[in-house]
Structures are given as structure tokens and as C-alpha cells.
């Protein structure tokens, strides 16, 4: 979501008037003078006390496009203030790699924000929690739990393949009709996460599945409108419908997940995990004494699997189909590759990935041209450090504009064109350009990357093996501009699904 869209002159004036009261003004003015001396040499947007650069961030463009535009004037690294928060915006891959990889631990912190604190019980998840020894223990637990259940085994692949097969059955029943893929894809991906996390498998109209989808969508939609609250936390004192809705959805989510957790505790068999919750509980017991990993950490890990896993995977699949509608020759080439190396007698499996380099390259090009997270979750400098030769004080927020990196003409030929072959070498083998960072990098790289890549490959390969997707008659092609909220989503569109056999 464009953060500036929530601002009006009246709102900003209110922010100024209330913030000026008492010692807040003194603190902010002193902080302004200190920080101005510290970052004198770094190009940046103008700022005012208290509201920072917000008046200069008003634009009709989504924030990632506006930042990209600003980088042409201010350079690939520039500064601004989100209220009183000094923030650097990174728009170039070498700077991103310096911040995320080479100085990854120095920039591994996370900002404290109202909405994410509510969503994660004060930072007891992986994505939004601040960097600490406890966070490292928690992340190791999550990695070992994935290894214990799924990654490197057939369990997870079986779950995804069954969900893909059910999805194909739903689409088979719709052949020849106009289909809105969004709800059916969302349901299929949600079912994967439900099976993965707590072993529940749902039929089409199961009320519990609908409850999961409803609360997850409610959290995603309201968190996207919480930008102003995260900049000015004191706004919590005023009535806020979005904040009330967010709390309600979180309450429903936590009640359901807590029930699942207690059921798992009663039926747990050590050494035989049925799902991710079992694996987390086993790992929690085995790691006792290595860090205070509580039930809240386990619950927030499960919650994060829904919040991060459902929206990102389903959105990427929707973008993939949208681009195939625009490029039918790419879809035909995918059909040919699948027919040649997999055939039609069995579903594709992960072992086929090396034989399907073009399919893999199409998924990479989708992740490049329409990154699900055009702007990564902000990082925070854990100590005084530097970036691009500029001094960076401790506490500085760093925002990586992945859109600019994935559309940089210095590294991508015709970056706005959909060209999957850019991920293939001259012999047709898959390559990964150094400017391709769809899941981030370094200590805060997405913990669910391998799961996401597995789901994307298995879903799209099975769908294209079974069906041909086309634009319904009298309909226009999907709009490729997208809508930015928590993730960059395509606008809703319809397709005609034709069975290939």
C-alpha cells in the first residue's frame, strides 16, 4: 500500500499539534539537530520537525514506484524521515547486498510498530521480531522443525500435490466457464498451510477453512491500512475501526490456534511429528535451556505460516497466470516442455525440476517483474555502522526497494518486459543473476523460501500439465499494474480453463 495515501493535510496538522505538546517537542527538536549533523553528506528528502518528510511523500504513485522515481534525483541511497524515524532507502543491488549480506548482522534489527506488535504478541515471531539471541534460537527451532517435518522428505510434497489435485478437480468442473482464480487459488494454498501446520484437511465449503481464510484476509487488509498508526503510535488513543478489526481478527486466529496447540500437546508422540506444530513442540522440549522459547513463540510461528505463506504464494500464482494470458507463446512452450519431460500419465514432482528449466525460469521472471514484496520489511541498524560509504547511526531504519533492484536497467535488459529466457544461459540451463533477490538475503532471508518455491513449482506445473488458460471472449487481458497492500496483488481477472486431456 502507498503509505502516503492515508495522509491528508488535516491529519498531518493534527499530528503536529498533538505531538508538539510537552517534552515531545523538546525531544524531537534535539533529535533533529543531532541527526542532521550525523547525516549531512547523504542526499535526502526535506523534513519538518515531528512529521519528518511525510509532506514530501505525497504521490499518486505506489511507494515502491515513487521511491524508484526519487532515486533518479537523489541517487540509489537516500534518506528521509517517517515522522521522527530516520530512514534510508536502498534502490541498488550492491547496496542491498551490503546491508543484507556483508553487514547483515549490523542491519538485522526490526522496528517496533503497533500493528506488528499486536499481530505477533510483542515480536514472538520470526519475520517481525527484533534480532537477538532468543530470535536466533527461535529461527533455529523453525529450521529444524521444517527439517523434521517435510523438507528433504516426501511429506510436504505429498501435501502440496494433493492440494494441487483438488484444485485441478475444482477447475475441471468449471471448464468452458469464466473463472475468477483468486478464491480457488487462495483456498488451495490455505489448505496446504492448514495441512502443514496442524494436519487439518478441508473440503470446499468447510466452515473452519472459511474462518481461517476470513481472519487471515482481515489481518492482511487491516495491517495494510495501519501505516500512520505505526509512525505515530499515540494515535491509538483515538477510535480506529481498522485497529479494532485487526484486534478482532487476531483474537479469532489466536483462539483457534491455541485450541489446536493444546490438542497437539495431548496427542503428541515424541519423534513422530504429524505436522509443523508437533515438530515445533518436539523442538521446543529438546531445546529447553537454550533460550526461553515459549508457547507464544510456537503459536506465532504457526500464525506466520498463514500470514506469510498464503498471501505470497497465491498472489505469485495469480501473477503467473496473468502473464501467461498476455504471453500465450510462453504458455505453449511450457506445455511442450511438460509433455516432453513429464508426460501426462503422472503429476510432476520435485525431481522433475532440473528437467523443466523453462518452467523454473518463468517462475523466476514472475518473481522479478512483480515482486510480492516490492519493499522489504524495514531493517534497523543494531549499532553505528556505514552503508555505501555513509555513516549510519544506530537505530536507523533501512528500507530495501526490491522493485527498483528488480527493474534496474543497469542489470536487467528491458526490465519492464516479461522475458523468462533471461534466467537461462546459452545452453538452456537455469541461471540466477546476482540482482535477483526475491526472498531477501542474509540473516533475515525469508524462512519459508524453500516451501514457497516448492509450492509454486508443484502448483504451476500441475495446472499447466492439465489445463490451457485463455482470456474469456469479450474480456480484456488482466491489468498488470497491480494493487499494493501488504503485498503487490494483481487486480481481479477471469480466465477460461480448457482441459488439455
Protein Blocks (a to p, Z undefined) as FASTA:
>chain_A
ZZklmpcfklmmmmmmmmmgojllmmmmmmmmmmmmmmmmpgcddddehjlmmmmmgcfb
dfklmmmmmmmmnojbdcddehjaccdddfbfklmmmmmmmmmmmmmcccddfklmmmnn
nopafklpccdfklmmmmmmmmmmmmmnophpaklmmmmmmmmmmmmmmmmmmgoiacdf
klmmmmmmmmmmmmmmnopacdfklmklmmmmmmmmmmmmmmmmmmmmmmmmmlmmpccf
klmmmmmmmmmmmmmmmmmmmmmmmmccghiafbfklmmmmmmmmmgoiaccdfklmmmm
mmmmmmmmmmmmmmmmmmmmmmmmmmmmlmmmmmmmmmmmnojmbccdfklmmmmmmlmm
mmmmmmmmmgfblbacddddfbdcdeehiacdehiacdddfklmmmcfklmghklbccfk
lmpcfkopacddfklcfkogajllcfklmmmmmmmmmmmmmmmmmpccdddehiacddfk
bpadfbccddddddddddfZZ
